[in-house]
Amino acid sequence: YCVRESFPVTAGHPEARHELAVNEGVNDKIDRSVKHWIIAANLGCDDSIQALKECYKRGLVSKEDFAAALRAHQAAVDATKSPQRETAAEYFRRKQLE
């Protein structure tokens, strides 16, 4: 475990938190993995919400915890929406089609 590798996780980088969860799962630390996925989902990570969905289907996450993660994920996604971001996204979509 390297402190430099954990910096993006502690700095709030959702994808880094998701990858940490994957690594914990590979090491059979499912409880820790689920906790990291919940945190990443709360920060708006789509991959983490999908991982939690699978965990819920397998009975590894309670209905209440999954519902709370879904609400927090949606709030995080909504918080990043703005007219400027939508305009920029549309601009880049058009550029890709050219």
Secondary structure in CASP SS format (residue, H / E / C, confidence):
PFRMAT SS
TARGET T0000
AUTHOR 0000-0000-0000
METHOD secondary structure of the structure
MODEL  1
Y C 1.00
C C 1.00
V H 1.00
R H 1.00
E H 1.00
S H 1.00
F H 1.00
P H 1.00
V H 1.00
T H 1.00
A C 1.00
G C 1.00
H C 1.00
P H 1.00
E H 1.00
A H 1.00
R H 1.00
H H 1.00
E H 1.00
L H 1.00
A H 1.00
V H 1.00
N H 1.00
E H 1.00
G H 1.00
V H 1.00
N C 1.00
D C 1.00
K C 1.00
I H 1.00
D H 1.00
R H 1.00
S H 1.00
V H 1.00
K H 1.00
H H 1.00
W H 1.00
I H 1.00
I H 1.00
A H 1.00
A H 1.00
N H 1.00
L C 1.00
G C 1.00
C C 1.00
D H 1.00
D H 1.00
S H 1.00
I H 1.00
Q H 1.00
A H 1.00
L H 1.00
K H 1.00
E H 1.00
C H 1.00
Y H 1.00
K H 1.00
R C 1.00
G C 1.00
L C 1.00
V C 1.00
S C 1.00
K H 1.00
E H 1.00
D H 1.00
F H 1.00
A H 1.00
A H 1.00
A H 1.00
L H 1.00
R H 1.00
A H 1.00
H H 1.00
Q H 1.00
A H 1.00
A H 1.00
V H 1.00
D H 1.00
A H 1.00
T C 1.00
K C 1.00
S C 1.00
P H 1.00
Q H 1.00
R H 1.00
E H 1.00
T H 1.00
A H 1.00
A H 1.00
E H 1.00
Y H 1.00
F H 1.00
R H 1.00
R H 1.00
K H 1.00
Q H 1.00
L H 1.00
E C 1.00
END
